[in-house]
């Protein structure tokens, strides 16, 4: 085969120079990795990041971690993994239109929830309280960084996955309504500056994805009624996207699919349009200007932001505070608290009930931090089985 047809890393970098916008993050301009490695002959630095994340143990575990509904409640409902895939798809679509670095965008999206606990955001809240402020608490974005920098064990020459600075920065600065990490101790990431536009796209793609798929899952569960959803501010825009006469004749499955489809389309369209206006208005033509801009450039306009907030409130009132969801939260609190306390009581010494690989980390970290790592790394299924083994007298071990 003639080498002229091979797409090498050098050729990829030249293509980026020709195709990507001046405000995009180019692969050749990376600040590199914490530990020096030879470059891959065919993959860009961000392609290697993405591939390492996909092949990590923590990424695979997302398949069995709760989004809203616990995994065993039904095969249809989203998990952390399917949510992550939807975020990546939305983020890549936006990045493509804006001529940003799609691969960096995808990598940040795939990594953004990798530090999540079992039982969703409630699990994160419980673990934060159990660890306590003196030990630094628990926050899933920073836990994700810890997983990828330290806890994943793949390479003999360095801990973690040795990802690029830009991808790690995107994780540290990931911010939504449910993500407000405390940056203490992360000064290496220029905390006074904005992240890349690629990271900003993932921030909003995360919100678009979970708002849209929570509507879908909520309707499927029977907790959300379409008639109630019609009272939201965004419904008027959705109606304009649908043939309402035909819509009325569709099955419930087709109705909710078309609602979700229109919902995502409306949000992406406005996000792209408003972001382009922001870039033009503020004369953003370089990465330096992106970083020094005081506010996020990737955002909805005022009208759509109002609809976005109204949609969040609707989901909070109708879904997240529904008694079925609250019951699962109460169960999650009992399970995580009981396990944490028995591990804390019986974690040290020759009679420790912790697995050897977990106990080994006590040579470097405090007991509470090691327990946070261990519990956060569990899937919903594993933590339920672990609880049954330790607290159910009728369980055969």
LINSUL-V104793 format. One record per backbone hydrogen bond with DSSP energy under -0.5 kcal/mol. NH is the residue of the N-H (numbers start at 1). CO is the residue of the C=O. If there is no record, write none. Layout:
BEGIN
nh=<NH,NH>
co=<CO,CO>
END
This chain:
BEGIN
nh=<5,6,8,9,12,13,14,15,16,17,18,19,20,21,24,26,29,30,34,48,49,50,51,52,53,54,55,56,60,61,62,62,63,64,65,67,67,73,74,80,80,81,83,84,85,86,87,88,89,90,91,92,93,94,95,96,97,98,99,99,100,102,105,106,107,108,109,110,111,112,114,116,120,122,123,123,124,125,126,127,128,129,130,131,132,135,136,137,143,144,145,146,147,148,149,150,151,152,154,158,160,160,161,162,165,168,169,170,171,172,173,174,176,179,181,183,186,189,190,193,194,200,201,202,203,204,205,206,207,208,209,210,211,212,213,214,215,216,217,218,219,220,221,222,222,223,224,228,229,230,231,232,235,236,238,239,240,241,241,242,242,244,247,248,249,250,255,256,257,258,259,260,261,262,263,264,265,266,267,268,269,270,271,272,273,274,275,276,277,278,279,280,281,282,283,284,285,290,291,292,293,293,299,305,306,307,308,309,310,311,312,313,314,315,316,317,318,319,320,321,322,325,326,327,328,329,330,331,332,333,334,335,336,337,338,339,340,341,342,343,344,345,346,347,352,353,358,359,360,361,362,363,364,365,370,371,372,373,374,375,376,377,378,380,381,383,384,385,386,387,388,389,390,391,392,393,395,397>
co=<2,3,6,41,8,9,10,11,12,13,14,15,16,99,21,24,26,27,163,44,45,46,47,48,49,50,51,53,56,57,58,59,60,61,62,69,78,70,71,62,65,62,79,80,81,82,83,84,85,86,87,88,89,90,91,92,93,94,95,96,95,100,101,102,103,104,105,106,107,108,111,113,117,119,119,120,120,121,122,123,124,125,126,127,128,132,133,132,139,140,141,142,143,144,145,146,146,147,152,155,150,152,148,148,32,164,165,166,167,168,169,171,179,176,174,181,183,186,187,190,291,196,197,198,199,200,201,202,203,204,205,206,207,208,209,210,211,212,213,214,215,216,217,218,219,218,218,225,225,226,228,229,232,233,234,235,236,237,238,238,239,242,243,244,246,247,251,252,253,254,255,256,257,258,259,260,261,262,263,264,265,266,267,268,269,270,271,272,273,274,275,276,277,278,280,279,283,286,287,288,289,290,297,301,302,303,304,305,306,307,308,309,310,311,312,313,314,315,315,316,319,322,322,323,324,325,326,327,328,329,330,331,332,333,334,335,336,337,338,339,340,341,342,344,349,346,355,355,356,358,359,360,361,361,366,367,368,369,370,371,372,373,375,64,64,379,380,381,382,383,384,385,386,387,388,391,392,395>
END
